[in-house]
Amino acid sequence: MSGLTAELVVDGRAPQTPALAPNGQLLCYVLAPLSRTGDHLDTELWLVDTDGTAPRRATLDAATESRPRWSADSGTLFFLSDRADRGTPQVHRLALAGGAAAAVTAWRAGIVDHLPLADPHLIALLAYDEPTEQDARRARDRDDAIVFGEREPRARLRLLDLRTGLITTPDVFGDRHVVELRQRPDGGPLAVLTQASDDNDYGPRTGRLHLFDPATGATADLGATEADAGSLAWWQAEDGWHLGYLALTPPVLQAGTAVFDLAVDSRVRRNRTSGLPMCPTELHETDTAPLVVFADGLNTTLARLDPAGLTTLSQHAGSLDALTATPSGTTIAALTGTRSQPANVHVGAPTGPLRKITDTRPELNGITFGTQRPLAYRAADGLALDGLLVLPVGKSASDGPFPLITIAHGGPYDRSADRFQLFWFPSAQWLAAAGYAVFLPNPRGGQGRGHQFALSVAGRVGQEEWTDILTGIDLLVAQGVADPDRLGIAGGSHGGFLSAWAVGQTDRFRAALVLAGVIDWGMLAATGEYGQFEAALGGSTGWDGTGPHPHDAVSPISFAGRVRTPVLLLHGAEDTNVPLGQSVSFHRALRHFGAEHEFVIYPREGHSIRERRHQLDVLLRTRAWFDRWL
């Protein structure tokens, strides 16, 4: 054993959302526990000088603190905290010159997001309406029937005047839900992204862009966006101001993301990343050209969006997330790590290299982890694929064959990057510590190889993406790494679908884990949080006539009678993304056919398992399950 325990996995803390001060001298980040022990997650704000001075805590309250934002002069930090009323975040202000942090809002509905404006006296807010006396009466009298289309919650644009503490709500954008704001770098109007609803099934398909002048209240409608738009960024070109954003490439809701470029004056819009063999994940504004982060195979590329095209600035092993930059764009910071070290805050020039300035998990120092290496191979139809192989701790490939567990990633528009693979859910290093080799495939449908690669799985889940995985397993068997008689498969969300799909298609696996997996695509389209996006994957909905429907042919529930592999089913009771009914249906089918399985429900949990005891249970139960059968 490597000395790794389940407690070491879940009791760590991770940095989140780094924010560089405009002068580039100081950085704020959120330090968040990986698990929760009570009703609220207590996070902390930390400050660190970019020259590498030891980080120091900025606030001392027990609270959920988030979304650090700097004033233009770098002298004041604004952030959200719920220290006064847990679960209800308010904007707080911390002057670096001295004094304690103090709340500057007391909005009863809480603040969703905030943006300090060029006018130092104004902060733009996103917040839902405060409850009215009628709302309070309805709740008190339990006269609270929910009527769809009536009194639906909306986040609205509001303005906070720091001189008076007064919050005003401009009468703009009708009854649309506001999701993101970005002020033009010269202090001009706000770009405002809205949706028709905050319903995740419907809202992301109804995006529109607007302009709002905080000085005059004037607005302009810039038109509709592609689905799932976000990550707004301004820049100036010869033909005036441009506004960029990330969104799904039309027309299918399962597709690769792209950078869309809208010339504000002419309203001409174009896809600036069409045809690229990589996928943009973040768009970040600077005073000149915006920066773009790309998932690029197993690794990450940082580029600048120049008028003539993309200019590659640097390439980074594994993942690079939560980019922040000074207005000049000369200094950046981001979260990144290595194959054997978790992500920490790194800082430097966009051309690299980046220096690590935090070390938030020193408890992992000295622990031996399994050797991780990239795999490159070709699918049965010749398509180039990649993935990762993690060997058992202390072993080399020549020591094989080993029992092999394949872990399919979620999404499917996601990837297993060449980064540290240790998480609360079944992860490569956790299983490698118990003597397993672990295969992390990146089949088609995922992120990092361009739009067409992602699009190819729409309506065809479980088809070529599944044979992509099998081809990788066969390769590892042929290389003597994997023991063909001791194969397991695991995954969560879409990875859970692939695990459930696998056991209905083949008896090759000795054990399977399905964590919050998709079992019936038609039911998911009807009841899941992202229904129409799921319908694009499954290929149809249950209201497309009497059936059989295309989604029936790609749903694991249709093949439950074939399952001979022992299955461990894990699911959060309050999951709205992939509702609990998905696992309930599989459990009932497996019970009906007498298939060996175990079904575990975690109370209070959503799509991700957050509570410490539950995370420990997932880790220990997973390892025990594979130990039992492999």
Secondary structure, DSSP 8 states (H G I E B T S, - for coil): --S--HHHHHS-EEEEEEEE-TTSSEEEEEEEESSBSSSS---EEEEEETT----EES---SS-EEEEEE-TTSSEEEEEE-SSSTT--EEEEEETTSS--EE----TT--SEEEE-SSTTEEEEEEE----HHHHHHHHTT-----TTSS---EEEEEEETTT--EE----STT-EEEEEEE-TTS--EEEEEES-S-TTTGGGS-EEEEE-TTT--EEEEEE--TT-EEEEEEEETTEEEEEEEEE-SS-SS--EEEEEEETTTTEEEETTTT-SSEEEEEE--SSS-EEEEEETTEEEEEEEETTEEEEEEEESS--EEEEE-TTSS-EEEEE--SSS--EEEEE-TTS-EEE-----GGGTT-----EEEEEEE-TTS-EEEEEEE--TT--GGG--EEEEEEE-SSSS----SS----SSS-HHHHHTTT-EEEEEE-TTSSSS-HHHHHTTTT-TTSHHHHHHHHHHHHHHHTTSEEEEEEEEEEETHHHHHHHHHHHH-S--SEEEEES----HHHHHHHSTTHHHHHHHHS--TTSSSS--GGGGG-GGGGGGG--S-EEEEEETT-TTTTTHHHHHHHHHHHHTT--EEEEEETT--SS--BHHHHHHHHHHHHHHHHHH-
